[in-house]
Amino acid sequence: MSQSPEAEAISMQLNRMIEILEDIFILQASIAQMNRKKLRAVVGIDMKRVNRISKHIKPSVDAEG
């Protein structure tokens, strides 16, 4: 059974919102310096995606010293 065009559009929007929320979670966990493997396990997504997003977060000065 296929969905109506409106239902399909809503489904696509909801999927995109889920992706955005996952990205935000990855960013926040990366800022908190959560281990990437643990983060991947919590979010339940591909490690490539976690790495792609979290690599842009620089360690804080406090964490280096």
LINNOR-V91200 format. One line per field, one symbol per residue. burial: + if it has 9 or more other C-alpha atoms within 8 Angstrom, else -. A space follows every 10 residues. Layout:
burial=???
This chain:
burial=-------+-- ---------- -++--++-++ +--+-+--++ ------+--+ +-++------ -----
